[in-house]
């Protein structure tokens, strides 16, 4: 039987680089972007394997919404030439409000994209000013309208919390807007590494995180992963592969993948990326092998459902201790992190590496 894989495609250019962003990206340059697309197609070809069934494709970045129409068509064509696409492939693209227009959105929907992730970040103008984003809340609202007109129903919106401009009330207003717009999925990230670390700010982040959790739960969204909320049946199939220990192929600058029990990451250096592909070599920079059972724990503890208890055979003592401390809980044969301890996730994971 052929294996099924997710396919992540990284596009590293943005119209404007945000000061808080940790992704691999740089300012958009048309010539460089065209060259990058050529090399991306070559990498897809190099890695191609018709025995691999692709059931999710995710265009992330950077700002993949900037990729021109003919280039997107070419990428999708290359994927179907070199891999086997399953019938119901989930195909997602991230798009910033300032990069979207109805014509482009209609085009994306027509050529097969069936899920869209919009980089709204907030519906509050003070938050957007703090983040120095170039779009307004009004633009986000009109783009969401266009996204629906273009035929999308599977929609995610990104939110950033932990901003000094936020309060419980403004958060409530923002999440209520998402609900009113009938958006079925939200990714909520805590702004990190910008403010000076101090206890009060950490407490504020903690407060906002749990407020977010409570507000969204009341509005009918459930948290299925640390940063991801959805109404039922709208969980991201692609992203869930990361947390369910499923295989995925990473293509593009800095892209990560997991195949045959090996985690790998492509180079983050654009010129090295070009050079390696020119030599017909895969642009992989790091490889590591984590025992499958430990990987189940490390990825699965991010989810609300948790990890089957039999994956903890090697960690009986640690498990016993974390259950006793009420950091982990057992439910129906699954181990998960107790809701109020979720912000300790990274610390907890160190016990299982
Ligand atoms: S637009 Fe998105 S990917 Fe680009 S710099 Fe800003 S946050 Fe990062």
Boltz pocket constraint, residues with backbone or C-beta under 6 A from the ligand:
constraints:
  - pocket:
      binder: B
      contacts: [[A, 13], [A, 14], [A, 16], [A, 17], [A, 18], [A, 21], [A, 22], [A, 23], [A, 25], [A, 61], [A, 62], [A, 63], [A, 96], [A, 119]]
      max_distance: 6.0
